[in-house]
Amino acid sequence: MATIRRIILDVLKPHHPNAYEFAMVLADLGNEYDVHLAVIEVDENTETVQLELKAPSIDFEMVQAAIIEMGASLHSIDEVDAFSQINDRPQD
């Protein structure tokens, strides 16, 4: 089964929670989650942010649910690094 080790997301979020709080909630979702959040654009009510998450195994569904729970919306999945342990099979 493949696992996601790194993912970059484009997210539209309200001003609250702020970037610090938003990143901390995502980092607390999993073991060894490393979150990098960059604010790309700000308007009167929202912020466009780029999120980079790294971990040995990322639970994307949980991340997506947390983003929605904080009042934000996922605009796009811009990059994904996935790893499959099937590669450990012996060669024929």
N, C-alpha and C positions, 0 to 999 in steps of 0.2 A: 504494500500500500504506500502511495506517495504521501509525503508530508511537505508542507510549506515552511520554508526556512526564512524567507524574506518576502515582503510585499510592500508596494508603494501605492497609496490610495490618495485620490483627490476627494476632499470632503468639504461640504458647505456646512458651517456650524454657526449657532448664535453666539453673541459675545459672551454669554454666560452659559456654561462654565468657561472660564478663561483658558488660554492655551496650556498653562501649567496644570490646572486641575484636569483638563481633558486628557492630557498625556499621562498623568498619574493614574487615572482610572483605567486606561488601556494597559499600562504597564503592570497593574495589579491583576490583570485577567489570567495571566499564565506564569508558569515557572520560567525564569530567565528571559522574560519579554524585555527587549530593548526597543524603546520608542523614540523616534526623532520626529518632532513636529515643527514645521516651518509655516508661518503665516505668509501667504502669498498676496492676498488682497483683502482690504477691509472696506466695507460700506456702512451705511447707517445702522443696519440691523444684523449683519452677518459678517463672517470671515471665511475666506477660502483658505484652506490649509492643505499642505501636503504632509501625509503621514508615512513614515517608513518604520515598519515593524520587523524586528529580527528575533529569532528564537530557534531552538532546536526543532520545535514543532509548534506552528501557529494554528489555533482553532479559529478559522476565518468566520464561521457562523457566529461564534461568541463575540468576536470583535465587531462584526456587523451589527449584532443586537445591541451591544454597548453604545455604539455610535448613534443608533436610532434612539435609544433610551435617553441619551443626553440631548436630544432635540436636533441632531444633525442629520444630514443625508449624504450617502455615498454617491458621488458623481461618477467616478470611474476607478477601475483597477488599472494602474499605469504600468506596473512591473510585478512579476512574480518569479521567485526562485523556488523550485520544487525539487525534491529529492526522492528517489525511489530505491528501496532496499532490494528490489527485484534484481538489481545489478550485481548482487552478491551470488547469484546462481552460478553453478559450475558451467563452463562452456561445453557445448556438444562436441 
